[in-house]
Amino acid sequence: MKELIVVEGKKDAEAVRRAFPGADIMITHGWGLTAGQIEALQTAERRRGVIIFTDPDHAGEQIRRRLAALLPNCRHAFIPRNQATSKGKVGVEAAAIPAIQQALKQARRGRRAGTTFGMQDLIRGGLTGTPQAAIRREKLGRLLAIGYGNSKNFLWRLNALGIARSEFDAALEQMEAELNGCDETKGNR
């Protein structure tokens, strides 16, 4: 990886180094970044790029948003919560090496949150306002490589990470096929 990878803690960094032995990593220690570290991140973003790879929890999302505001051209890597949970711990440190590798390979470029998607898109897709909405957001987030979020957070990710309407529609269709037990590549039910 040529980009600098930003993680929350020391154990997260160790896990990423197992997946990518030569990776350069910066640890945030929660939100304990100094002005000098923020300046170093901004320099790294301009020179080589930065990937934000925080835990799939509330604190990780808060750190991601703060960093994204400071690093508008960074990329974002997400790991599904079910792949980042082990022995009661949730985080990058709990993920298997293949899951970490896949998450970083699928990192997406951030951009200023636009208005491509609105709440009506989530409603139409059954991604909010239904008993199965959380499960559907988790599955769609996996397919789009943007991770899980509550309705508001998921909408922000769709817009801020540059998901195209066609990509959203195709992933929604694939999710429906998976949920209905149909493998579209084989035409089986």
Wavefront OBJ file of the C-alpha trace (Angstrom):
o trace
v 0.000 0.000 0.000
v 1.383 3.375 -0.927
v -1.109 5.351 1.196
v -0.788 6.016 4.904
v -3.385 3.956 6.794
v -5.012 5.596 9.812
v -6.342 3.317 12.559
v -7.604 3.914 16.094
v -5.309 1.802 18.262
v -2.072 -0.133 18.569
v -3.765 -3.539 18.182
v -5.541 -2.294 15.038
v -2.138 -1.292 13.640
v -0.714 -4.739 14.459
v -3.606 -6.408 12.634
v -3.104 -4.221 9.539
v 0.640 -4.952 9.583
v -0.114 -8.694 9.582
v -2.253 -8.166 6.470
v 0.138 -5.671 4.806
v 3.621 -6.058 6.342
v 5.104 -2.991 4.639
v 2.205 -0.623 5.377
v 2.767 2.765 6.950
v 0.252 3.315 9.722
v -0.721 6.190 11.997
v -2.604 5.505 15.221
v -5.156 8.082 16.405
v -5.472 6.742 19.976
v -9.148 7.576 19.823
v -9.304 11.263 18.995
v -5.971 12.014 20.628
v -4.373 13.661 17.593
v -2.163 16.665 18.154
v -2.021 19.653 15.823
v 1.309 18.286 14.560
v -0.196 14.905 13.768
v -3.088 16.516 11.925
v -0.603 18.549 9.896
v 1.365 15.356 9.135
v -1.848 13.645 7.969
v -2.683 16.575 5.695
v 0.818 16.457 4.221
v 0.549 12.698 3.708
v -2.818 13.159 2.019
v -1.305 15.596 -0.495
v 1.847 13.573 -1.150
v 0.786 9.940 -1.060
v -2.803 9.600 0.074
v -4.476 8.518 3.288
v -6.897 5.680 3.995
v -9.093 5.996 7.071
v -9.734 2.548 8.543
v -11.632 2.890 11.802
v -13.604 0.363 13.826
v -17.211 -0.415 12.800
v -18.706 1.213 15.889
v -19.983 4.605 17.000
v -16.593 5.893 18.170
v -14.956 4.750 14.924
v -17.589 6.580 12.903
v -17.074 9.775 14.895
v -13.316 9.614 14.324
v -13.873 8.885 10.611
v -16.101 11.934 10.179
v -13.688 14.240 11.972
v -10.779 13.000 9.890
v -12.787 13.192 6.666
v -13.506 16.859 7.381
v -9.763 17.484 7.741
v -8.746 15.210 4.843
v -11.259 15.767 2.037
v -9.301 13.695 -0.507
v -8.745 10.657 1.687
v -10.070 7.190 0.981
v -12.244 5.166 3.364
v -11.980 1.461 4.147
v -14.806 -0.331 5.940
v -14.930 -3.735 7.530
v -18.323 -5.287 8.291
v -19.055 -5.550 12.006
v -19.635 -9.307 11.765
v -16.108 -9.695 10.313
v -14.597 -7.464 13.002
v -15.978 -9.146 16.104
v -14.147 -11.730 18.167
v -14.490 -12.719 21.818
v -16.759 -9.766 22.523
v -14.401 -7.212 20.969
v -15.404 -5.154 17.958
v -12.727 -3.547 15.846
v -10.123 -3.883 13.148
v -7.975 -5.797 15.644
v -10.583 -8.593 15.798
v -10.745 -9.103 12.026
v -9.070 -11.875 10.074
v -6.270 -11.003 7.673
v -8.336 -11.692 4.498
v -11.108 -9.370 5.758
v -8.590 -6.593 6.414
v -7.003 -7.095 2.991
v -10.374 -6.973 1.249
v -11.494 -3.875 3.159
v -8.333 -1.954 2.273
v -8.395 -3.067 -1.366
v -11.986 -1.784 -1.643
v -11.242 1.606 -0.067
v -13.351 4.374 -1.598
v -12.523 7.982 -2.277
v -14.466 10.438 -0.194
v -15.953 13.630 -1.538
v -18.113 16.430 -0.267
v -21.460 14.928 0.600
v -23.828 15.689 -2.235
v -27.486 15.037 -2.663
v -27.512 12.131 -5.100
v -29.431 10.095 -2.544
v -32.159 11.134 -0.160
v -34.202 9.499 2.558
v -36.788 8.505 -0.059
v -34.166 6.201 -1.634
v -33.682 4.444 1.690
v -37.435 4.112 2.150
v -37.922 2.710 -1.382
v -35.107 0.223 -0.826
v -36.487 -0.943 2.524
v -33.355 0.439 4.176
v -35.272 2.426 6.789
v -38.675 2.248 8.419
v -39.071 -1.535 8.262
v -38.255 -4.328 10.732
v -35.583 -5.668 8.353
v -34.011 -2.278 7.523
v -30.859 -2.777 9.618
v -30.196 -6.175 8.045
v -30.762 -4.731 4.585
v -28.367 -1.794 5.239
v -25.748 -4.234 6.509
v -26.032 -6.388 3.357
v -26.094 -3.429 0.978
v -23.185 -1.803 2.805
v -21.185 -4.995 2.313
v -22.007 -5.118 -1.400
v -21.073 -1.445 -1.897
v -18.013 -1.722 0.412
v -19.198 1.204 2.534
v -19.951 -0.652 5.748
v -22.979 -0.561 8.007
v -24.587 2.549 9.421
v -27.882 3.679 10.838
v -30.187 5.352 8.311
v -28.687 8.829 8.637
v -25.114 7.513 8.603
v -25.790 5.186 5.663
v -27.255 8.063 3.652
v -24.164 10.167 4.417
v -21.921 7.310 3.231
v -23.840 6.865 -0.012
v -23.421 10.552 -0.835
v -19.974 11.198 0.641
v -18.324 8.151 -0.896
v -19.469 8.791 -4.433
v -21.818 5.871 -4.930
v -23.348 6.165 -8.391
v -27.088 5.668 -8.863
v -26.416 2.730 -11.212
v -24.079 1.112 -8.665
v -26.687 1.553 -5.911
v -29.463 0.087 -8.075
v -27.334 -2.901 -9.128
v -26.308 -3.629 -5.527
v -29.922 -3.288 -4.376
v -30.968 -5.774 -7.061
v -28.191 -8.178 -6.059
v -29.187 -7.859 -2.400
v -32.817 -8.649 -3.252
v -31.692 -11.726 -5.191
v -29.571 -12.891 -2.241
v -32.388 -12.293 0.239
v -34.813 -14.199 -1.983
v -32.406 -17.125 -2.256
v -31.662 -16.636 -5.934
v -28.126 -16.882 -7.258
v -28.372 -14.693 -10.356
v -25.201 -16.120 -11.861
v -26.813 -19.571 -11.965
v -30.460 -18.610 -12.119
v -31.228 -20.895 -9.146
v -33.716 -20.367 -6.382
l 1 2 3 4 5 6 7 8 9 10 11 12 13 14 15 16 17 18 19 20 21 22 23 24 25 26 27 28 29 30 31 32 33 34 35 36 37 38 39 40 41 42 43 44 45 46 47 48 49 50 51 52 53 54 55 56 57 58 59 60 61 62 63 64 65 66 67 68 69 70 71 72 73 74 75 76 77 78 79 80 81 82 83 84 85 86 87 88 89 90 91 92 93 94 95 96 97 98 99 100 101 102 103 104 105 106 107 108 109 110 111 112 113 114 115 116 117 118 119 120 121 122 123 124 125 126 127 128 129 130 131 132 133 134 135 136 137 138 139 140 141 142 143 144 145 146 147 148 149 150 151 152 153 154 155 156 157 158 159 160 161 162 163 164 165 166 167 168 169 170 171 172 173 174 175 176 177 178 179 180 181 182 183 184 185 186 187 188 189
